[in-house]
Amino acid sequence: MVEKFKRTSRTLNAEQKQEFDAIRNTAQAEFPPSVPAQGPSAKGRIALTIRAARMAQGLTLEQLASRSGFASVDTVRDVEYGSDAKMSDLTAIAAALGLSVELVSSPSS
């Protein structure tokens, strides 16, 4: 039988907090992230836009699935969570929300 680890926590005093903050800052300075943090990917932006539009219209996942012609909410949920989706599914969801799917030029870096 495998024993599970029990997580314990303790309250740090001001001196310990200061010491751990110094250690953390030193580690972050010595090992900076290799790629600077960026906003969501294109897929993430689509997912956020779909979710925001659904919520702005006061629709549930079930209602949007029904409007889009899907038998279950799984497809809508997958799109909102940024999973890979078929273009036809994405277009159906966008149309049900009064949106369109377009390709636009991105500004060059």
Backbone as JSON Lines, residues from 0, in Angstrom:
{"i":0,"aa":"M","n":[0.84,-1.18,0.0],"ca":[0.0,0.0,0.0],"c":[0.89,1.24,0.0]}
{"i":1,"aa":"V","n":[0.54,2.19,-0.84],"ca":[1.34,3.4,-0.97],"c":[0.82,4.44,0.03]}
{"i":2,"aa":"E","n":[1.75,5.01,0.77],"ca":[1.36,6.05,1.71],"c":[1.31,7.39,0.99]}
{"i":3,"aa":"K","n":[0.3,8.15,1.31],"ca":[0.17,9.48,0.72],"c":[0.89,10.49,1.59]}
{"i":4,"aa":"F","n":[1.44,11.49,0.94],"ca":[2.1,12.55,1.68],"c":[1.07,13.51,2.22]}
{"i":5,"aa":"K","n":[1.28,13.96,3.41],"ca":[0.38,14.95,3.99],"c":[1.09,16.3,3.93]}
{"i":6,"aa":"R","n":[0.41,17.27,3.37],"ca":[0.99,18.6,3.23],"c":[0.82,19.35,4.55]}
{"i":7,"aa":"T","n":[1.91,19.87,5.02],"ca":[1.85,20.68,6.24],"c":[2.39,22.07,5.92]}
{"i":8,"aa":"S","n":[1.9,23.01,6.62],"ca":[2.39,24.37,6.41],"c":[2.62,25.0,7.77]}
{"i":9,"aa":"R","n":[3.47,25.97,7.77],"ca":[3.76,26.66,9.02],"c":[3.81,28.15,8.74]}
{"i":10,"aa":"T","n":[3.58,28.9,9.77],"ca":[3.63,30.34,9.65],"c":[5.07,30.8,9.8]}
{"i":11,"aa":"L","n":[5.49,31.64,8.89],"ca":[6.86,32.15,8.93],"c":[6.88,33.46,9.69]}
{"i":12,"aa":"N","n":[7.98,33.66,10.4],"ca":[8.12,34.96,11.04],"c":[8.72,35.93,10.02]}
{"i":13,"aa":"A","n":[8.79,37.19,10.36],"ca":[9.25,38.22,9.42],"c":[10.66,37.95,8.93]}
{"i":14,"aa":"E","n":[11.53,37.48,9.82],"ca":[12.92,37.21,9.43],"c":[12.99,36.06,8.43]}
{"i":15,"aa":"Q","n":[12.2,34.99,8.63],"ca":[12.19,33.87,7.71],"c":[11.62,34.27,6.36]}
{"i":16,"aa":"K","n":[10.56,35.07,6.37],"ca":[9.98,35.55,5.11],"c":[11.01,36.34,4.31]}
{"i":17,"aa":"Q","n":[11.72,37.2,5.0],"ca":[12.74,38.03,4.34],"c":[13.85,37.14,3.77]}
{"i":18,"aa":"E","n":[14.25,36.13,4.51],"ca":[15.3,35.21,4.05],"c":[14.84,34.44,2.81]}
{"i":19,"aa":"F","n":[13.61,33.91,2.84],"ca":[13.1,33.16,1.7],"c":[12.88,34.05,0.48]}
{"i":20,"aa":"D","n":[12.45,35.28,0.69],"ca":[12.29,36.23,-0.42],"c":[13.64,36.51,-1.08]}
{"i":21,"aa":"A","n":[14.68,36.65,-0.27],"ca":[16.03,36.89,-0.81],"c":[16.49,35.69,-1.64]}
{"i":22,"aa":"I","n":[16.24,34.49,-1.14],"ca":[16.61,33.26,-1.87],"c":[15.85,33.2,-3.19]}
{"i":23,"aa":"R","n":[14.54,33.47,-3.15],"ca":[13.72,33.43,-4.36],"c":[14.2,34.46,-5.38]}
{"i":24,"aa":"N","n":[14.47,35.68,-4.93],"ca":[14.94,36.73,-5.85],"c":[16.28,36.38,-6.47]}
{"i":25,"aa":"T","n":[17.17,35.79,-5.69],"ca":[18.48,35.37,-6.21],"c":[18.3,34.29,-7.28]}
{"i":26,"aa":"A","n":[17.44,33.32,-7.01],"ca":[17.21,32.24,-7.97],"c":[16.59,32.79,-9.26]}
{"i":27,"aa":"Q","n":[15.64,33.72,-9.13],"ca":[15.02,34.3,-10.32],"c":[16.02,35.13,-11.13]}
{"i":28,"aa":"A","n":[16.96,35.78,-10.45],"ca":[17.97,36.57,-11.16],"c":[18.97,35.65,-11.87]}
{"i":29,"aa":"E","n":[19.31,34.54,-11.24],"ca":[20.29,33.61,-11.82],"c":[19.67,32.77,-12.94]}
{"i":30,"aa":"F","n":[18.39,32.47,-12.85],"ca":[17.72,31.62,-13.83],"c":[16.47,32.3,-14.37]}
{"i":31,"aa":"P","n":[16.65,33.35,-15.19],"ca":[15.47,34.04,-15.72],"c":[14.74,33.16,-16.73]}
{"i":32,"aa":"P","n":[13.46,33.4,-16.96],"ca":[12.73,32.62,-17.96],"c":[13.38,32.78,-19.33]}
{"i":33,"aa":"S","n":[13.45,31.7,-20.08],"ca":[14.1,31.76,-21.39],"c":[13.27,32.54,-22.4]}
{"i":34,"aa":"V","n":[11.96,32.52,-22.25],"ca":[11.08,33.24,-23.15],"c":[10.23,34.19,-22.31]}
{"i":35,"aa":"P","n":[10.22,35.46,-22.63],"ca":[9.4,36.37,-21.84],"c":[7.93,35.99,-21.9]}
{"i":36,"aa":"A","n":[7.23,36.21,-20.83],"ca":[5.81,35.88,-20.77],"c":[5.05,36.7,-21.81]}
{"i":37,"aa":"Q","n":[4.14,36.04,-22.48],"ca":[3.34,36.69,-23.51],"c":[1.87,36.45,-23.2]}
{"i":38,"aa":"G","n":[1.02,37.13,-23.91],"ca":[-0.41,36.95,-23.75],"c":[-0.84,35.6,-24.3]}
{"i":39,"aa":"P","n":[-2.13,35.37,-24.3],"ca":[-2.62,34.08,-24.79],"c":[-2.33,33.88,-26.27]}
{"i":40,"aa":"S","n":[-2.24,32.62,-26.67],"ca":[-2.01,32.28,-28.07],"c":[-3.25,32.64,-28.88]}
{"i":41,"aa":"A","n":[-3.15,32.45,-30.19],"ca":[-4.3,32.73,-31.05],"c":[-5.48,31.85,-30.64]}
{"i":42,"aa":"K","n":[-5.2,30.58,-30.36],"ca":[-6.25,29.66,-29.92],"c":[-6.86,30.13,-28.6]}
{"i":43,"aa":"G","n":[-6.02,30.62,-27.7],"ca":[-6.49,31.13,-26.42],"c":[-7.34,32.38,-26.57]}
{"i":44,"aa":"R","n":[-6.95,33.25,-27.5],"ca":[-7.74,34.47,-27.74],"c":[-9.1,34.13,-28.31]}
{"i":45,"aa":"I","n":[-9.16,33.14,-29.19],"ca":[-10.44,32.71,-29.74],"c":[-11.32,32.16,-28.62]}
{"i":46,"aa":"A","n":[-10.74,31.31,-27.78],"ca":[-11.5,30.72,-26.67],"c":[-12.04,31.8,-25.75]}
{"i":47,"aa":"L","n":[-11.21,32.78,-25.42],"ca":[-11.64,33.87,-24.53],"c":[-12.75,34.7,-25.17]}
{"i":48,"aa":"T","n":[-12.65,34.94,-26.47],"ca":[-13.66,35.73,-27.18],"c":[-14.99,34.99,-27.21]}
{"i":49,"aa":"I","n":[-14.96,33.69,-27.49],"ca":[-16.18,32.88,-27.52],"c":[-16.84,32.88,-26.14]}
{"i":50,"aa":"R","n":[-16.06,32.64,-25.09],"ca":[-16.62,32.6,-23.74],"c":[-17.21,33.95,-23.34]}
{"i":51,"aa":"A","n":[-16.47,35.03,-23.64],"ca":[-16.94,36.37,-23.28],"c":[-18.24,36.7,-24.0]}
{"i":52,"aa":"A","n":[-18.35,36.33,-25.28],"ca":[-19.56,36.61,-26.05],"c":[-20.73,35.8,-25.5]}
{"i":53,"aa":"R","n":[-20.49,34.55,-25.15],"ca":[-21.56,33.7,-24.59],"c":[-22.06,34.28,-23.28]}
{"i":54,"aa":"M","n":[-21.12,34.66,-22.42],"ca":[-21.5,35.18,-21.11],"c":[-22.19,36.55,-21.23]}
{"i":55,"aa":"A","n":[-21.73,37.38,-22.17],"ca":[-22.34,38.68,-22.38],"c":[-23.8,38.54,-22.83]}
{"i":56,"aa":"Q","n":[-24.09,37.48,-23.54],"ca":[-25.46,37.25,-24.0],"c":[-26.28,36.45,-22.99]}
{"i":57,"aa":"G","n":[-25.65,36.09,-21.88],"ca":[-26.35,35.37,-20.82],"c":[-26.73,33.95,-21.19]}
{"i":58,"aa":"L","n":[-25.95,33.33,-22.06],"ca":[-26.24,31.97,-22.5],"c":[-25.47,30.94,-21.68]}
{"i":59,"aa":"T","n":[-26.07,29.79,-21.44],"ca":[-25.37,28.68,-20.82],"c":[-24.68,27.88,-21.93]}
{"i":60,"aa":"L","n":[-23.82,26.97,-21.54],"ca":[-23.17,26.1,-22.53],"c":[-24.24,25.29,-23.29]}
{"i":61,"aa":"E","n":[-25.23,24.82,-22.56],"ca":[-26.3,24.03,-23.18],"c":[-27.06,24.85,-24.22]}
{"i":62,"aa":"Q","n":[-27.39,26.09,-23.88],"ca":[-28.13,26.94,-24.81],"c":[-27.32,27.23,-26.06]}
{"i":63,"aa":"L","n":[-26.02,27.51,-25.88],"ca":[-25.17,27.78,-27.03],"c":[-25.0,26.54,-27.9]}
{"i":64,"aa":"A","n":[-24.88,25.38,-27.26],"ca":[-24.76,24.13,-28.01],"c":[-26.02,23.91,-28.85]}
{"i":65,"aa":"S","n":[-27.17,24.16,-28.26],"ca":[-28.43,23.98,-28.97],"c":[-28.52,24.95,-30.15]}
{"i":66,"aa":"R","n":[-28.19,26.21,-29.91],"ca":[-28.21,27.22,-30.99],"c":[-27.25,26.86,-32.11]}
{"i":67,"aa":"S","n":[-26.13,26.23,-31.75],"ca":[-25.1,25.88,-32.74],"c":[-25.41,24.59,-33.47]}
{"i":68,"aa":"G","n":[-26.41,23.85,-33.0],"ca":[-26.79,22.61,-33.66],"c":[-26.05,21.39,-33.15]}
{"i":69,"aa":"F","n":[-25.49,21.46,-31.96],"ca":[-24.76,20.33,-31.39],"c":[-25.65,19.58,-30.41]}
{"i":70,"aa":"A","n":[-25.52,18.26,-30.39],"ca":[-26.33,17.44,-29.5],"c":[-25.87,17.54,-28.04]}
{"i":71,"aa":"S","n":[-24.59,17.8,-27.82],"ca":[-24.09,17.92,-26.44],"c":[-23.23,19.17,-26.31]}
{"i":72,"aa":"V","n":[-22.93,19.51,-25.06],"ca":[-22.17,20.73,-24.8],"c":[-20.66,20.51,-24.95]}
{"i":73,"aa":"D","n":[-20.24,19.28,-25.16],"ca":[-18.8,18.96,-25.19],"c":[-18.03,19.79,-26.22]}
{"i":74,"aa":"T","n":[-18.6,19.98,-27.38],"ca":[-17.9,20.73,-28.43],"c":[-17.72,22.18,-28.02]}
{"i":75,"aa":"V","n":[-18.77,22.79,-27.49],"ca":[-18.69,24.18,-27.06],"c":[-17.68,24.31,-25.92]}
{"i":76,"aa":"R","n":[-17.74,23.39,-24.96],"ca":[-16.81,23.43,-23.83],"c":[-15.36,23.3,-24.32]}
{"i":77,"aa":"D","n":[-15.13,22.39,-25.26],"ca":[-13.78,22.21,-25.79],"c":[-13.27,23.49,-26.44]}
{"i":78,"aa":"V","n":[-14.12,24.16,-27.21],"ca":[-13.71,25.41,-27.86],"c":[-13.41,26.46,-26.81]}
{"i":79,"aa":"E","n":[-14.26,26.57,-25.79],"ca":[-14.04,27.58,-24.75],"c":[-12.79,27.31,-23.92]}
{"i":80,"aa":"Y","n":[-12.37,26.05,-23.83],"ca":[-11.16,25.72,-23.1],"c":[-9.93,25.68,-23.99]}
{"i":81,"aa":"G","n":[-10.09,26.04,-25.25],"ca":[-8.94,26.15,-26.15],"c":[-8.47,24.84,-26.75]}
{"i":82,"aa":"S","n":[-9.29,23.8,-26.68],"ca":[-8.92,22.53,-27.31],"c":[-9.01,22.67,-28.82]}
{"i":83,"aa":"D","n":[-8.35,21.77,-29.52],"ca":[-8.43,21.8,-30.97],"c":[-9.87,21.56,-31.39]}
{"i":84,"aa":"A","n":[-10.32,22.31,-32.37],"ca":[-11.7,22.19,-32.85],"c":[-11.72,22.26,-34.37]}
{"i":85,"aa":"K","n":[-12.73,21.63,-34.93],"ca":[-12.9,21.71,-36.38],"c":[-13.36,23.12,-36.75]}
{"i":86,"aa":"M","n":[-12.95,23.57,-37.88],"ca":[-13.33,24.9,-38.35],"c":[-14.84,25.01,-38.48]}
{"i":87,"aa":"S","n":[-15.5,23.94,-38.91],"ca":[-16.96,23.99,-39.06],"c":[-17.64,24.17,-37.7]}
{"i":88,"aa":"D","n":[-17.1,23.53,-36.64],"ca":[-17.66,23.7,-35.3],"c":[-17.46,25.13,-34.81]}
{"i":89,"aa":"L","n":[-16.27,25.65,-35.01],"ca":[-15.96,27.01,-34.59],"c":[-16.86,28.02,-35.32]}
{"i":90,"aa":"T","n":[-17.05,27.82,-36.61],"ca":[-17.9,28.7,-37.4],"c":[-19.35,28.64,-36.93]}
{"i":91,"aa":"A","n":[-19.83,27.44,-36.59],"ca":[-21.21,27.28,-36.12],"c":[-21.4,28.0,-34.78]}
{"i":92,"aa":"I","n":[-20.44,27.88,-33.88],"ca":[-20.54,28.54,-32.58],"c":[-20.5,30.05,-32.76]}
{"i":93,"aa":"A","n":[-19.59,30.52,-33.59],"ca":[-19.48,31.96,-33.83],"c":[-20.77,32.51,-34.43]}
{"i":94,"aa":"A","n":[-21.34,31.81,-35.39],"ca":[-22.59,32.27,-36.02],"c":[-23.72,32.31,-35.0]}
{"i":95,"aa":"A","n":[-23.77,31.34,-34.1],"ca":[-24.82,31.31,-33.07],"c":[-24.68,32.49,-32.11]}
{"i":96,"aa":"L","n":[-23.48,33.03,-31.99],"ca":[-23.24,34.18,-31.12],"c":[-23.3,35.51,-31.88]}
{"i":97,"aa":"G","n":[-23.53,35.43,-33.19],"ca":[-23.57,36.65,-33.99],"c":[-22.17,37.15,-34.33]}
{"i":98,"aa":"L","n":[-21.2,36.25,-34.31],"ca":[-19.81,36.59,-34.64],"c":[-19.44,35.96,-35.97]}
{"i":99,"aa":"S","n":[-18.32,36.38,-36.54],"ca":[-17.81,35.76,-37.75],"c":[-16.34,35.38,-37.53]}
{"i":100,"aa":"V","n":[-15.91,34.41,-38.26],"ca":[-14.52,33.97,-38.2],"c":[-13.81,34.54,-39.42]}
{"i":101,"aa":"E","n":[-12.76,35.34,-39.16],"ca":[-12.03,35.97,-40.26],"c":[-10.55,35.83,-40.04]}
{"i":102,"aa":"L","n":[-9.8,35.86,-41.12],"ca":[-8.35,35.93,-41.05],"c":[-7.94,37.36,-41.32]}
{"i":103,"aa":"V","n":[-7.11,37.89,-40.46],"ca":[-6.64,39.26,-40.64],"c":[-5.12,39.27,-40.56]}
{"i":104,"aa":"S","n":[-4.52,40.26,-41.18],"ca":[-3.08,40.39,-41.14],"c":[-2.65,40.8,-39.74]}
{"i":105,"aa":"S","n":[-1.6,40.16,-39.26],"ca":[-1.08,40.56,-37.95],"c":[0.03,41.56,-38.17]}
{"i":106,"aa":"P","n":[0.19,42.52,-37.27],"ca":[1.26,43.5,-37.43],"c":[2.62,42.81,-37.37]}
{"i":107,"aa":"S","n":[3.52,43.19,-38.24],"ca":[4.85,42.57,-38.23],"c":[5.64,43.08,-37.04]}
{"i":108,"aa":"S","n":[6.46,42.18,-36.5],"ca":[7.23,42.52,-35.31],"c":[8.47,43.29,-35.65]}
